[in-house]
Amino acid sequence: MLLQKFQNKRETSDAGFSYEYETDSDGHLTRLFWADIPGRQSYEVFGDVVSFDATYRTNKYVSFIFV
């Protein structure tokens, strides 16, 4: 449902909206990234990225994103 919403947004309302995602071998969503025009503009000004780890405390593996 979310991916369909992102697809619709990219096609119809916002030419600067983009998204990428990955799934595992069972077709479960494992990673999702999206950026819109205001987010890209904020990055240009501030140079920071906010990342949320939805798997926090759900497994023993820890991942870090450095930008």
mmCIF file of the N, C-alpha and C atoms, coordinates in Angstrom:
data_MODEL
# 
_entry.id   MODEL 
# 
loop_
_atom_site.group_PDB 
_atom_site.id 
_atom_site.type_symbol 
_atom_site.label_atom_id 
_atom_site.label_alt_id 
_atom_site.label_comp_id 
_atom_site.label_asym_id 
_atom_site.label_entity_id 
_atom_site.label_seq_id 
_atom_site.pdbx_PDB_ins_code 
_atom_site.Cartn_x 
_atom_site.Cartn_y 
_atom_site.Cartn_z 
_atom_site.occupancy 
_atom_site.B_iso_or_equiv 
_atom_site.pdbx_formal_charge 
_atom_site.auth_seq_id 
_atom_site.auth_comp_id 
_atom_site.auth_asym_id 
_atom_site.auth_atom_id 
_atom_site.pdbx_PDB_model_num 
ATOM 1   N N  . MET A 1 1  ? 0.825  -1.183  0.000   1.00 0.00 ? 1  MET A N  1 
ATOM 2   C CA . MET A 1 1  ? 0.000  0.000   0.000   1.00 0.00 ? 1  MET A CA 1 
ATOM 3   C C  . MET A 1 1  ? 0.878  1.259   0.000   1.00 0.00 ? 1  MET A C  1 
ATOM 4   N N  . LEU A 1 2  ? 1.912  1.273   0.826   1.00 0.00 ? 2  LEU A N  1 
ATOM 5   C CA . LEU A 1 2  ? 2.796  2.434   0.891   1.00 0.00 ? 2  LEU A CA 1 
ATOM 6   C C  . LEU A 1 2  ? 3.554  2.625   -0.415  1.00 0.00 ? 2  LEU A C  1 
ATOM 7   N N  . LEU A 1 3  ? 4.036  1.521   -0.976  1.00 0.00 ? 3  LEU A N  1 
ATOM 8   C CA . LEU A 1 3  ? 4.773  1.630   -2.236  1.00 0.00 ? 3  LEU A CA 1 
ATOM 9   C C  . LEU A 1 3  ? 3.878  2.137   -3.361  1.00 0.00 ? 3  LEU A C  1 
ATOM 10  N N  . GLN A 1 4  ? 2.624  1.717   -3.366  1.00 0.00 ? 4  GLN A N  1 
ATOM 11  C CA . GLN A 1 4  ? 1.692  2.210   -4.373  1.00 0.00 ? 4  GLN A CA 1 
ATOM 12  C C  . GLN A 1 4  ? 1.449  3.706   -4.186  1.00 0.00 ? 4  GLN A C  1 
ATOM 13  N N  . LYS A 1 5  ? 1.354  4.150   -2.950  1.00 0.00 ? 5  LYS A N  1 
ATOM 14  C CA . LYS A 1 5  ? 1.173  5.573   -2.664  1.00 0.00 ? 5  LYS A CA 1 
ATOM 15  C C  . LYS A 1 5  ? 2.382  6.374   -3.148  1.00 0.00 ? 5  LYS A C  1 
ATOM 16  N N  . PHE A 1 6  ? 3.583  5.858   -2.889  1.00 0.00 ? 6  PHE A N  1 
ATOM 17  C CA . PHE A 1 6  ? 4.788  6.535   -3.363  1.00 0.00 ? 6  PHE A CA 1 
ATOM 18  C C  . PHE A 1 6  ? 4.838  6.569   -4.885  1.00 0.00 ? 6  PHE A C  1 
ATOM 19  N N  . GLN A 1 7  ? 4.454  5.479   -5.533  1.00 0.00 ? 7  GLN A N  1 
ATOM 20  C CA . GLN A 1 7  ? 4.429  5.440   -6.996  1.00 0.00 ? 7  GLN A CA 1 
ATOM 21  C C  . GLN A 1 7  ? 3.470  6.486   -7.546  1.00 0.00 ? 7  GLN A C  1 
ATOM 22  N N  . ASN A 1 8  ? 2.287  6.563   -6.963  1.00 0.00 ? 8  ASN A N  1 
ATOM 23  C CA . ASN A 1 8  ? 1.298  7.555   -7.402  1.00 0.00 ? 8  ASN A CA 1 
ATOM 24  C C  . ASN A 1 8  ? 1.810  8.975   -7.198  1.00 0.00 ? 8  ASN A C  1 
ATOM 25  N N  . LYS A 1 9  ? 2.441  9.226   -6.066  1.00 0.00 ? 9  LYS A N  1 
ATOM 26  C CA . LYS A 1 9  ? 2.968  10.557  -5.776  1.00 0.00 ? 9  LYS A CA 1 
ATOM 27  C C  . LYS A 1 9  ? 4.048  10.928  -6.781  1.00 0.00 ? 9  LYS A C  1 
ATOM 28  N N  . ARG A 1 10 ? 4.919  9.985   -7.082  1.00 0.00 ? 10 ARG A N  1 
ATOM 29  C CA . ARG A 1 10 ? 5.998  10.270  -8.037  1.00 0.00 ? 10 ARG A CA 1 
ATOM 30  C C  . ARG A 1 10 ? 5.434  10.552  -9.427  1.00 0.00 ? 10 ARG A C  1 
ATOM 31  N N  . GLU A 1 11 ? 4.403  9.832   -9.818  1.00 0.00 ? 11 GLU A N  1 
ATOM 32  C CA . GLU A 1 11 ? 3.851  9.985   -11.170 1.00 0.00 ? 11 GLU A CA 1 
ATOM 33  C C  . GLU A 1 11 ? 2.961  11.213  -11.324 1.00 0.00 ? 11 GLU A C  1 
ATOM 34  N N  . THR A 1 12 ? 2.243  11.603  -10.282 1.00 0.00 ? 12 THR A N  1 
ATOM 35  C CA . THR A 1 12 ? 1.217  12.621  -10.460 1.00 0.00 ? 12 THR A CA 1 
ATOM 36  C C  . THR A 1 12 ? 1.500  13.976  -9.834  1.00 0.00 ? 12 THR A C  1 
ATOM 37  N N  . SER A 1 13 ? 2.024  14.003  -8.641  1.00 0.00 ? 13 SER A N  1 
ATOM 38  C CA . SER A 1 13 ? 1.991  15.282  -7.936  1.00 0.00 ? 13 SER A CA 1 
ATOM 39  C C  . SER A 1 13 ? 3.331  15.964  -7.761  1.00 0.00 ? 13 SER A C  1 
ATOM 40  N N  . ASP A 1 14 ? 4.412  15.251  -7.740  1.00 0.00 ? 14 ASP A N  1 
ATOM 41  C CA . ASP A 1 14 ? 5.660  15.866  -7.338  1.00 0.00 ? 14 ASP A CA 1 
ATOM 42  C C  . ASP A 1 14 ? 6.809  15.293  -8.144  1.00 0.00 ? 14 ASP A C  1 
ATOM 43  N N  . ALA A 1 15 ? 7.273  16.046  -9.132  1.00 0.00 ? 15 ALA A N  1 
ATOM 44  C CA . ALA A 1 15 ? 8.341  15.553  -9.999  1.00 0.00 ? 15 ALA A CA 1 
ATOM 45  C C  . ALA A 1 15 ? 9.657  15.380  -9.245  1.00 0.00 ? 15 ALA A C  1 
ATOM 46  N N  . GLY A 1 16 ? 9.817  16.051  -8.097  1.00 0.00 ? 16 GLY A N  1 
ATOM 47  C CA . GLY A 1 16 ? 11.038 15.937  -7.321  1.00 0.00 ? 16 GLY A CA 1 
ATOM 48  C C  . GLY A 1 16 ? 10.999 14.833  -6.287  1.00 0.00 ? 16 GLY A C  1 
ATOM 49  N N  . PHE A 1 17 ? 9.921  14.089  -6.236  1.00 0.00 ? 17 PHE A N  1 
ATOM 50  C CA . PHE A 1 17 ? 9.793  13.007  -5.263  1.00 0.00 ? 17 PHE A CA 1 
ATOM 51  C C  . PHE A 1 17 ? 10.414 11.741  -5.830  1.00 0.00 ? 17 PHE A C  1 
ATOM 52  N N  . SER A 1 18 ? 11.233 11.087  -5.020  1.00 0.00 ? 18 SER A N  1 
ATOM 53  C CA . SER A 1 18 ? 11.807 9.815   -5.459  1.00 0.00 ? 18 SER A CA 1 
ATOM 54  C C  . SER A 1 18 ? 11.853 8.857   -4.282  1.00 0.00 ? 18 SER A C  1 
ATOM 55  N N  . TYR A 1 19 ? 11.906 7.581   -4.590  1.00 0.00 ? 19 TYR A N  1 
ATOM 56  C CA . TYR A 1 19 ? 12.004 6.570   -3.559  1.00 0.00 ? 19 TYR A CA 1 
ATOM 57  C C  . TYR A 1 19 ? 12.713 5.342   -4.097  1.00 0.00 ? 19 TYR A C  1 
ATOM 58  N N  . GLU A 1 20 ? 13.333 4.625   -3.211  1.00 0.00 ? 20 GLU A N  1 
ATOM 59  C CA . GLU A 1 20 ? 13.994 3.357   -3.516  1.00 0.00 ? 20 GLU A CA 1 
ATOM 60  C C  . GLU A 1 20 ? 13.654 2.402   -2.389  1.00 0.00 ? 20 GLU A C  1 
ATOM 61  N N  . TYR A 1 21 ? 13.569 1.123   -2.701  1.00 0.00 ? 21 TYR A N  1 
ATOM 62  C CA . TYR A 1 21 ? 13.282 0.142   -1.671  1.00 0.00 ? 21 TYR A CA 1 
ATOM 63  C C  . TYR A 1 21 ? 13.924 -1.196  -2.020  1.00 0.00 ? 21 TYR A C  1 
ATOM 64  N N  . GLU A 1 22 ? 14.079 -2.031  -1.002  1.00 0.00 ? 22 GLU A N  1 
ATOM 65  C CA . GLU A 1 22 ? 14.593 -3.382  -1.181  1.00 0.00 ? 22 GLU A CA 1 
ATOM 66  C C  . GLU A 1 22 ? 13.671 -4.346  -0.448  1.00 0.00 ? 22 GLU A C  1 
ATOM 67  N N  . THR A 1 23 ? 13.572 -5.551  -0.989  1.00 0.00 ? 23 THR A N  1 
ATOM 68  C CA . THR A 1 23 ? 12.805 -6.607  -0.342  1.00 0.00 ? 23 THR A CA 1 
ATOM 69  C C  . THR A 1 23 ? 13.705 -7.821  -0.151  1.00 0.00 ? 23 THR A C  1 
ATOM 70  N N  . ASP A 1 24 ? 13.320 -8.679  0.774   1.00 0.00 ? 24 ASP A N  1 
ATOM 71  C CA . ASP A 1 24 ? 14.071 -9.915  0.969   1.00 0.00 ? 24 ASP A CA 1 
ATOM 72  C C  . ASP A 1 24 ? 13.543 -10.988 0.021   1.00 0.00 ? 24 ASP A C  1 
ATOM 73  N N  . SER A 1 25 ? 14.059 -12.191 0.135   1.00 0.00 ? 25 SER A N  1 
ATOM 74  C CA . SER A 1 25 ? 13.671 -13.273 -0.780  1.00 0.00 ? 25 SER A CA 1 
ATOM 75  C C  . SER A 1 25 ? 12.196 -13.668 -0.632  1.00 0.00 ? 25 SER A C  1 
ATOM 76  N N  . ASP A 1 26 ? 11.579 -13.326 0.493   1.00 0.00 ? 26 ASP A N  1 
ATOM 77  C CA . ASP A 1 26 ? 10.156 -13.612 0.699   1.00 0.00 ? 26 ASP A CA 1 
ATOM 78  C C  . ASP A 1 26 ? 9.250  -12.469 0.262   1.00 0.00 ? 26 ASP A C  1 
ATOM 79  N N  . GLY A 1 27 ? 9.850  -11.401 -0.255  1.00 0.00 ? 27 GLY A N  1 
ATOM 80  C CA . GLY A 1 27 ? 9.067  -10.259 -0.704  1.00 0.00 ? 27 GLY A CA 1 
ATOM 81  C C  . GLY A 1 27 ? 8.728  -9.265  0.396   1.00 0.00 ? 27 GLY A C  1 
ATOM 82  N N  . HIS A 1 28 ? 9.333  -9.416  1.581   1.00 0.00 ? 28 HIS A N  1 
ATOM 83  C CA . HIS A 1 28 ? 9.093  -8.480  2.673   1.00 0.00 ? 28 HIS A CA 1 
ATOM 84  C C  . HIS A 1 28 ? 9.963  -7.244  2.500   1.00 0.00 ? 28 HIS A C  1 
ATOM 85  N N  . LEU A 1 29 ? 9.387  -6.094  2.741   1.00 0.00 ? 29 LEU A N  1 
ATOM 86  C CA . LEU A 1 29 ? 10.112 -4.837  2.653   1.00 0.00 ? 29 LEU A CA 1 
ATOM 87  C C  . LEU A 1 29 ? 11.203 -4.793  3.713   1.00 0.00 ? 29 LEU A C  1 
ATOM 88  N N  . THR A 1 30 ? 12.448 -4.551  3.297   1.00 0.00 ? 30 THR A N  1 
ATOM 89  C CA . THR A 1 30 ? 13.556 -4.510  4.249   1.00 0.00 ? 30 THR A CA 1 
ATOM 90  C C  . THR A 1 30 ? 14.165 -3.125  4.377   1.00 0.00 ? 30 THR A C  1 
ATOM 91  N N  . ARG A 1 31 ? 14.126 -2.337  3.309   1.00 0.00 ? 31 ARG A N  1 
ATOM 92  C CA . ARG A 1 31 ? 14.679 -0.984  3.333   1.00 0.00 ? 31 ARG A CA 1 
ATOM 93  C C  . ARG A 1 31 ? 13.819 -0.073  2.484   1.00 0.00 ? 31 ARG A C  1 
ATOM 94  N N  . LEU A 1 32 ? 13.703 1.169   2.941   1.00 0.00 ? 32 LEU A N  1 
ATOM 95  C CA . LEU A 1 32 ? 12.921 2.154   2.204   1.00 0.00 ? 32 LEU A CA 1 
ATOM 96  C C  . LEU A 1 32 ? 13.559 3.517   2.384   1.00 0.00 ? 32 LEU A C  1 
ATOM 97  N N  . PHE A 1 33 ? 13.757 4.219   1.286   1.00 0.00 ? 33 PHE A N  1 
ATOM 98  C CA . PHE A 1 33 ? 14.284 5.581   1.299   1.00 0.00 ? 33 PHE A CA 1 
ATOM 99  C C  . PHE A 1 33 ? 13.377 6.431   0.438   1.00 0.00 ? 33 PHE A C  1 
ATOM 100 N N  . TRP A 1 34 ? 13.055 7.634   0.908   1.00 0.00 ? 34 TRP A N  1 
ATOM 101 C CA . TRP A 1 34 ? 12.324 8.566   0.059   1.00 0.00 ? 34 TRP A CA 1 
ATOM 102 C C  . TRP A 1 34 ? 12.826 9.962   0.308   1.00 0.00 ? 34 TRP A C  1 
ATOM 103 N N  . ALA A 1 35 ? 12.688 10.807  -0.718  1.00 0.00 ? 35 ALA A N  1 
ATOM 104 C CA . ALA A 1 35 ? 13.095 12.204  -0.628  1.00 0.00 ? 35 ALA A CA 1 
ATOM 105 C C  . ALA A 1 35 ? 12.145 13.038  -1.466  1.00 0.00 ? 35 ALA A C  1 
ATOM 106 N N  . ASP A 1 36 ? 11.725 14.156  -0.899  1.00 0.00 ? 36 ASP A N  1 
ATOM 107 C CA . ASP A 1 36 ? 10.881 15.098  -1.637  1.00 0.00 ? 36 ASP A CA 1 
ATOM 108 C C  . ASP A 1 36 ? 11.650 16.403  -1.817  1.00 0.00 ? 36 ASP A C  1 
ATOM 109 N N  . ILE A 1 37 ? 11.050 17.357  -2.499  1.00 0.00 ? 37 ILE A N  1 
ATOM 110 C CA . ILE A 1 37 ? 11.736 18.615  -2.783  1.00 0.00 ? 37 ILE A CA 1 
ATOM 111 C C  . ILE A 1 37 ? 12.118 19.360  -1.505  1.00 0.00 ? 37 ILE A C  1 
ATOM 112 N N  . PRO A 1 38 ? 11.195 19.527  -0.540  1.00 0.00 ? 38 PRO A N  1 
ATOM 113 C CA . PRO A 1 38 ? 11.610 20.234  0.687   1.00 0.00 ? 38 PRO A CA 1 
ATOM 114 C C  . PRO A 1 38 ? 12.747 19.514  1.432   1.00 0.00 ? 38 PRO A C  1 
ATOM 115 N N  . GLY A 1 39 ? 12.724 18.194  1.441   1.00 0.00 ? 39 GLY A N  1 
ATOM 116 C CA . GLY A 1 39 ? 13.798 17.447  2.077   1.00 0.00 ? 39 GLY A CA 1 
ATOM 117 C C  . GLY A 1 39 ? 15.132 17.657  1.377   1.00 0.00 ? 39 GLY A C  1 
ATOM 118 N N  . ARG A 1 40 ? 15.117 17.661  0.067   1.00 0.00 ? 40 ARG A N  1 
ATOM 119 C CA . ARG A 1 40 ? 16.343 17.892  -0.696  1.00 0.00 ? 40 ARG A CA 1 
ATOM 120 C C  . ARG A 1 40 ? 16.865 19.308  -0.469  1.00 0.00 ? 40 ARG A C  1 
ATOM 121 N N  . GLN A 1 41 ? 15.958 20.288  -0.424  1.00 0.00 ? 41 GLN A N  1 
ATOM 122 C CA . GLN A 1 41 ? 16.364 21.668  -0.164  1.00 0.00 ? 41 GLN A CA 1 
ATOM 123 C C  . GLN A 1 41 ? 16.959 21.808  1.236   1.00 0.00 ? 41 GLN A C  1 
ATOM 124 N N  . SER A 1 42 ? 16.369 21.156  2.211   1.00 0.00 ? 42 SER A N  1 
ATOM 125 C CA . SER A 1 42 ? 16.904 21.202  3.573   1.00 0.00 ? 42 SER A CA 1 
ATOM 126 C C  . SER A 1 42 ? 18.290 20.580  3.635   1.00 0.00 ? 42 SER A C  1 
ATOM 127 N N  . TYR A 1 43 ? 18.481 19.495  2.906   1.00 0.00 ? 43 TYR A N  1 
ATOM 128 C CA . TYR A 1 43 ? 19.796 18.856  2.878   1.00 0.00 ? 43 TYR A CA 1 
ATOM 129 C C  . TYR A 1 43 ? 20.837 19.795  2.281   1.00 0.00 ? 43 TYR A C  1 
ATOM 130 N N  . GLU A 1 44 ? 20.450 20.514  1.230   1.00 0.00 ? 44 GLU A N  1 
ATOM 131 C CA . GLU A 1 44 ? 21.370 21.467  0.609   1.00 0.00 ? 44 GLU A CA 1 
ATOM 132 C C  . GLU A 1 44 ? 21.785 22.553  1.598   1.00 0.00 ? 44 GLU A C  1 
ATOM 133 N N  . VAL A 1 45 ? 20.852 23.006  2.428   1.00 0.00 ? 45 VAL A N  1 
ATOM 134 C CA . VAL A 1 45 ? 21.132 24.080  3.383   1.00 0.00 ? 45 VAL A CA 1 
ATOM 135 C C  . VAL A 1 45 ? 21.880 23.568  4.607   1.00 0.00 ? 45 VAL A C  1 
ATOM 136 N N  . PHE A 1 46 ? 21.397 22.464  5.200   1.00 0.00 ? 46 PHE A N  1 
ATOM 137 C CA . PHE A 1 46 ? 21.928 22.006  6.475   1.00 0.00 ? 46 PHE A CA 1 
ATOM 138 C C  . PHE A 1 46 ? 22.913 20.842  6.363   1.00 0.00 ? 46 PHE A C  1 
ATOM 139 N N  . GLY A 1 47 ? 22.813 20.041  5.311   1.00 0.00 ? 47 GLY A N  1 
ATOM 140 C CA . GLY A 1 47 ? 23.741 18.935  5.112   1.00 0.00 ? 47 GLY A CA 1 
ATOM 141 C C  . GLY A 1 47 ? 23.559 17.769  6.073   1.00 0.00 ? 47 GLY A C  1 
ATOM 142 N N  . ASP A 1 48 ? 22.404 17.655  6.692   1.00 0.00 ? 48 ASP A N  1 
ATOM 143 C CA . ASP A 1 48 ? 22.149 16.577  7.643   1.00 0.00 ? 48 ASP A CA 1 
ATOM 144 C C  . ASP A 1 48 ? 21.089 15.625  7.106   1.00 0.00 ? 48 ASP A C  1 
ATOM 145 N N  . VAL A 1 49 ? 21.130 14.406  7.605   1.00 0.00 ? 49 VAL A N  1 
ATOM 146 C CA . VAL A 1 49 ? 20.146 13.398  7.246   1.00 0.00 ? 49 VAL A CA 1 
ATOM 147 C C  . VAL A 1 49 ? 19.598 12.791  8.522   1.00 0.00 ? 49 VAL A C  1 
ATOM 148 N N  . VAL A 1 50 ? 18.307 12.545  8.570   1.00 0.00 ? 50 VAL A N  1 
ATOM 149 C CA . VAL A 1 50 ? 17.691 11.862  9.697   1.00 0.00 ? 50 VAL A CA 1 
ATOM 150 C C  . VAL A 1 50 ? 17.350 10.457  9.239   1.00 0.00 ? 50 VAL A C  1 
ATOM 151 N N  . SER A 1 51 ? 17.758 9.475   10.027  1.00 0.00 ? 51 SER A N  1 
ATOM 152 C CA . SER A 1 51 ? 17.506 8.082   9.688   1.00 0.00 ? 51 SER A CA 1 
ATOM 153 C C  . SER A 1 51 ? 16.814 7.399   10.855  1.00 0.00 ? 51 SER A C  1 
ATOM 154 N N  . PHE A 1 52 ? 15.795 6.609   10.556  1.00 0.00 ? 52 PHE A N  1 
ATOM 155 C CA . PHE A 1 52 ? 15.079 5.850   11.570  1.00 0.00 ? 52 PHE A CA 1 
ATOM 156 C C  . PHE A 1 52 ? 15.349 4.370   11.360  1.00 0.00 ? 52 PHE A C  1 
ATOM 157 N N  . ASP A 1 53 ? 15.696 3.689   12.422  1.00 0.00 ? 53 ASP A N  1 
ATOM 158 C CA . ASP A 1 53 ? 15.926 2.250   12.352  1.00 0.00 ? 53 ASP A CA 1 
ATOM 159 C C  . ASP A 1 53 ? 14.717 1.549   12.966  1.00 0.00 ? 53 ASP A C  1 
ATOM 160 N N  . ALA A 1 54 ? 13.856 1.041   12.109  1.00 0.00 ? 54 ALA A N  1 
ATOM 161 C CA . ALA A 1 54 ? 12.627 0.388   12.578  1.00 0.00 ? 54 ALA A CA 1 
ATOM 162 C C  . ALA A 1 54 ? 12.902 -0.965  13.222  1.00 0.00 ? 54 ALA A C  1 
ATOM 163 N N  . THR A 1 55 ? 14.124 -1.464  13.101  1.00 0.00 ? 55 THR A N  1 
ATOM 164 C CA . THR A 1 55 ? 14.448 -2.754  13.703  1.00 0.00 ? 55 THR A CA 1 
ATOM 165 C C  . THR A 1 55 ? 15.117 -2.601  15.060  1.00 0.00 ? 55 THR A C  1 
ATOM 166 N N  . TYR A 1 56 ? 15.189 -1.403  15.577  1.00 0.00 ? 56 TYR A N  1 
ATOM 167 C CA . TYR A 1 56 ? 15.847 -1.156  16.861  1.00 0.00 ? 56 TYR A CA 1 
ATOM 168 C C  . TYR A 1 56 ? 15.300 -2.096  17.928  1.00 0.00 ? 56 TYR A C  1 
ATOM 169 N N  . ARG A 1 57 ? 16.213 -2.800  18.567  1.00 0.00 ? 57 ARG A N  1 
ATOM 170 C CA . ARG A 1 57 ? 15.919 -3.755  19.630  1.00 0.00 ? 57 ARG A CA 1 
ATOM 171 C C  . ARG A 1 57 ? 15.132 -4.991  19.171  1.00 0.00 ? 57 ARG A C  1 
ATOM 172 N N  . THR A 1 58 ? 15.068 -5.235  17.879  1.00 0.00 ? 58 THR A N  1 
ATOM 173 C CA . THR A 1 58 ? 14.356 -6.422  17.409  1.00 0.00 ? 58 THR A CA 1 
ATOM 174 C C  . THR A 1 58 ? 15.314 -7.546  17.020  1.00 0.00 ? 58 THR A C  1 
ATOM 175 N N  . ASN A 1 59 ? 16.583 -7.215  16.852  1.00 0.00 ? 59 ASN A N  1 
ATOM 176 C CA . ASN A 1 59 ? 17.558 -8.264  16.547  1.00 0.00 ? 59 ASN A CA 1 
ATOM 177 C C  . ASN A 1 59 ? 18.912 -7.886  17.131  1.00 0.00 ? 59 ASN A C  1 
ATOM 178 N N  . LYS A 1 60 ? 19.873 -8.764  17.018  1.00 0.00 ? 60 LYS A N  1 
ATOM 179 C CA . LYS A 1 60 ? 21.180 -8.514  17.611  1.00 0.00 ? 60 LYS A CA 1 
ATOM 180 C C  . LYS A 1 60 ? 22.104 -7.720  16.715  1.00 0.00 ? 60 LYS A C  1 
ATOM 181 N N  . TYR A 1 61 ? 21.695 -7.459  15.484  1.00 0.00 ? 61 TYR A N  1 
ATOM 182 C CA . TYR A 1 61 ? 22.535 -6.753  14.549  1.00 0.00 ? 61 TYR A CA 1 
ATOM 183 C C  . TYR A 1 61 ? 22.262 -5.253  14.612  1.00 0.00 ? 61 TYR A C  1 
ATOM 184 N N  . VAL A 1 62 ? 23.305 -4.492  14.454  1.00 0.00 ? 62 VAL A N  1 
ATOM 185 C CA . VAL A 1 62 ? 23.190 -3.037  14.500  1.00 0.00 ? 62 VAL A CA 1 
ATOM 186 C C  . VAL A 1 62 ? 23.723 -2.500  13.178  1.00 0.00 ? 62 VAL A C  1 
ATOM 187 N N  . SER A 1 63 ? 23.001 -1.571  12.601  1.00 0.00 ? 63 SER A N  1 
ATOM 188 C CA . SER A 1 63 ? 23.469 -0.964  11.369  1.00 0.00 ? 63 SER A CA 1 
ATOM 189 C C  . SER A 1 63 ? 23.567 0.541   11.569  1.00 0.00 ? 63 SER A C  1 
ATOM 190 N N  . PHE A 1 64 ? 24.545 1.137   10.922  1.00 0.00 ? 64 PHE A N  1 
ATOM 191 C CA . PHE A 1 64 ? 24.755 2.567   11.021  1.00 0.00 ? 64 PHE A CA 1 
ATOM 192 C C  . PHE A 1 64 ? 24.775 3.158   9.617   1.00 0.00 ? 64 PHE A C  1 
ATOM 193 N N  . ILE A 1 65 ? 24.283 4.372   9.503   1.00 0.00 ? 65 ILE A N  1 
ATOM 194 C CA . ILE A 1 65 ? 24.331 5.089   8.240   1.00 0.00 ? 65 ILE A CA 1 
ATOM 195 C C  . ILE A 1 65 ? 25.139 6.351   8.483   1.00 0.00 ? 65 ILE A C  1 
ATOM 196 N N  . PHE A 1 66 ? 26.228 6.498   7.743   1.00 0.00 ? 66 PHE A N  1 
ATOM 197 C CA . PHE A 1 66 ? 27.048 7.692   7.847   1.00 0.00 ? 66 PHE A CA 1 
ATOM 198 C C  . PHE A 1 66 ? 26.962 8.452   6.528   1.00 0.00 ? 66 PHE A C  1 
ATOM 199 N N  . VAL A 1 67 ? 26.719 9.737   6.642   1.00 0.00 ? 67 VAL A N  1 
ATOM 200 C CA . VAL A 1 67 ? 26.635 10.571  5.436   1.00 0.00 ? 67 VAL A CA 1 
ATOM 201 C C  . VAL A 1 67 ? 27.640 11.686  5.563   1.00 0.00 ? 67 VAL A C  1 
# 
